[in-house]
Amino acid sequence: MIRTIVWLSLLSVFSTTAAARWYTIELLAFAYPEQPVEATAEYWPADLGQPDWESAVGDIQGPQAPATGVRLVRYKRLAKAAQTLRQRGLTILAHTRWQQRVSRRDQDRWHQIVTDELRGLVQMRRGRFLHFTADWLLPGTEQPYRINMQRRLKSGDLHYLDHPKMGVLLRVDPVPTKPRPTPAQPEAKPEPQQPATNTPEPDSSLPRATPDLS
């Protein structure tokens, strides 16, 4: 009996943690001005390999239709930030905003982002915290660059992921859930009125009977 209670308690905790929830995710990726390899102290191996494109379940931004379970959002909260980056001479690689169900079971669920300037895989998963992982392939004038990014996220905050070749602004917000309608309470039925009885009032003009004291 005790084992059953403990198991049910653990199952309840796991179910609460792993429960999927909708989030609105906005990603703004931009490139820093490229410098010749000789001008930097960074070393990039010649064979960087390729991200596992076959693991993508669909596109978020790209030539294909949006992946199942992804809803694109037209309005972008980071539009002014993108404009500021352009004014400073930086190249916007990707800017997209979408809604997605995120749960613990999404640890192997990758989505693809494809633009003229960038191609990569992104992943969102939810455990005790939200976690973002990206595997980018950034073209270069001399060689491509494969860039991996990971970040534990706090919803509602703007996060900055930095790399010598590119930066990413990322914001994740939970989609407000609609309050469940409270069950309607049955209207109280009025209690039936008792018919009024016409009881004659005593006539005060008549003398009252007095006891016979004789």
C-alpha positions in Angstrom: 0.0 0.0 0.0 2.8 2.4 0.9 4.7 1.6 -2.3 1.5 2.4 -4.3 1.1 5.8 -2.6 4.8 6.7 -3.2 4.6 5.7 -6.8 1.4 7.7 -7.4 3.0 10.7 -5.8 6.1 10.5 -8.0 3.9 10.0 -11.0 1.9 13.1 -10.2 5.1 15.2 -9.8 6.5 13.9 -13.1 3.2 14.6 -14.9 3.2 18.1 -13.6 6.8 18.8 -14.6 6.5 17.2 -18.0 3.2 18.8 -18.9 3.3 20.6 -22.2 2.6 24.3 -22.3 2.4 26.9 -25.1 5.2 29.5 -25.3 5.7 32.4 -27.6 9.4 32.5 -28.8 11.1 35.3 -30.7 14.6 34.9 -32.1 16.7 37.6 -33.6 20.1 36.5 -35.0 22.7 38.9 -36.4 26.2 38.6 -37.7 29.2 40.6 -36.6 31.5 42.1 -39.3 33.7 39.3 -40.6 37.4 39.7 -40.3 40.1 37.7 -42.1 41.2 34.6 -40.3 44.7 35.9 -40.1 43.5 39.0 -38.2 42.1 37.0 -35.3 43.6 34.6 -32.8 40.7 32.2 -33.3 41.2 28.7 -34.8 38.5 27.1 -36.8 39.0 23.4 -37.9 38.6 22.9 -41.6 36.0 20.1 -41.2 33.3 21.3 -39.0 30.8 18.6 -40.0 27.1 19.3 -40.6 24.1 19.6 -38.2 21.8 16.6 -38.3 19.3 18.0 -40.7 17.4 14.7 -40.8 16.4 15.2 -37.2 14.3 18.3 -38.0 10.6 17.7 -37.7 9.8 20.7 -39.8 10.7 24.4 -40.5 10.0 27.4 -38.3 11.4 29.8 -40.9 12.2 28.4 -44.3 10.9 27.2 -47.7 8.8 24.4 -46.2 5.5 24.8 -44.4 5.6 25.5 -40.7 6.2 22.4 -38.6 3.3 20.6 -36.9 2.6 22.2 -33.6 4.1 25.5 -34.6 2.1 28.7 -35.1 3.9 31.7 -36.7 3.3 35.1 -35.2 3.4 38.1 -37.5 4.0 40.8 -34.9 7.6 41.0 -33.6 8.4 42.7 -30.4 12.1 43.0 -31.3 11.5 44.9 -34.5 13.1 48.1 -33.1 16.1 46.2 -31.9 16.5 44.7 -35.5 16.3 48.2 -36.9 18.9 49.5 -34.5 21.3 46.6 -35.5 20.8 47.4 -39.2 21.6 51.1 -38.5 24.9 50.0 -36.9 25.8 48.1 -40.0 25.1 44.6 -38.7 23.5 41.9 -40.9 20.3 40.4 -39.7 20.6 36.6 -40.2 17.1 35.5 -39.0 14.2 37.1 -37.3 11.2 35.0 -36.5 8.5 34.7 -33.8 6.4 31.6 -33.2 4.3 29.7 -30.7 5.1 26.2 -29.8 4.1 23.5 -27.2 7.1 22.8 -25.1 7.5 19.8 -22.7 10.2 17.5 -21.3 9.5 15.1 -24.1 10.8 17.6 -26.7 14.5 16.9 -25.9 14.9 15.2 -29.3 12.5 17.5 -31.2 14.4 19.9 -33.5 13.1 22.6 -35.8 14.9 24.1 -38.8 15.4 27.8 -39.5 16.6 28.6 -43.1 17.3 32.0 -44.5 19.5 33.4 -47.2 22.2 34.1 -44.6 21.9 31.3 -42.1 20.7 27.7 -41.6 20.4 25.9 -38.4 18.5 23.7 -36.0 16.8 25.0 -32.8 15.3 23.1 -29.9 13.2 24.1 -27.0 12.6 21.8 -24.0 11.1 22.2 -20.6 12.2 20.5 -17.4 12.6 22.4 -14.2 13.7 25.3 -16.4 13.3 26.1 -20.1 16.3 25.2 -22.2 17.3 26.5 -25.7 19.8 24.8 -27.9 20.9 25.8 -31.4 23.2 24.2 -34.0 24.0 26.9 -36.7 25.8 26.8 -40.0 27.0 30.3 -40.9 28.5 30.8 -44.3 31.7 32.7 -44.5 33.8 34.3 -47.2 36.7 32.0 -46.5 35.0 29.0 -44.8 31.7 28.2 -43.1 31.3 28.3 -39.4 29.4 25.8 -37.3 28.2 27.4 -34.1 26.6 25.7 -31.1 24.6 27.7 -28.5 22.9 26.6 -25.3 21.1 28.6 -22.7 18.9 28.0 -19.7 16.1 30.5 -20.0 13.8 32.4 -17.7 10.5 33.2 -19.3 9.7 36.9 -19.7 13.3 38.0 -19.9 15.4 39.1 -22.9 18.4 36.8 -23.3 21.6 37.5 -25.3 23.6 34.6 -26.7 27.0 35.8 -27.8 29.6 34.3 -30.1 32.6 35.9 -31.9 30.8 35.4 -35.3 27.1 36.1 -34.4 24.8 37.1 -31.6 21.2 36.0 -30.8 18.5 37.9 -29.0 15.9 35.5 -27.6 12.7 36.0 -25.6 10.3 33.3 -24.5 6.9 34.1 -22.9 4.2 31.7 -21.8 1.0 32.0 -23.7 -1.7 33.1 -21.3 -4.2 30.3 -20.6 -7.9 31.1 -20.8 -9.5 30.8 -17.4 -11.8 27.8 -17.1 -15.4 28.8 -16.9 -16.9 28.2 -13.5 -19.8 25.8 -13.5 -23.1 27.7 -13.4 -24.9 27.5 -10.1 -28.5 26.4 -10.4 -30.9 29.3 -9.7 -32.5 29.0 -6.4 -36.2 28.4 -6.8 -38.5 30.6 -4.8 -40.2 28.9 -2.0 -44.0 28.5 -2.5 -46.0 31.2 -0.8 -48.5 29.9 1.7 -52.0 31.2 1.0 -53.0 34.0 3.4 -55.8 33.1 5.7 -58.3 35.9 6.6 -58.5 35.6 10.4 -60.9 38.1 11.7 -59.4 40.6 14.1 -61.2 40.8 17.6 -63.6 43.7 17.9 -62.1 46.0 20.6 -65.5 47.7 21.0 -67.1 44.7 22.6 -66.7 44.2 26.4 -64.3 41.4 27.3 -65.6 38.6 29.4 -64.7 38.8 33.1 -64.4 35.8 35.4 -67.4 35.2 37.7 -66.0 35.8 41.2 -69.2 35.1 43.0 
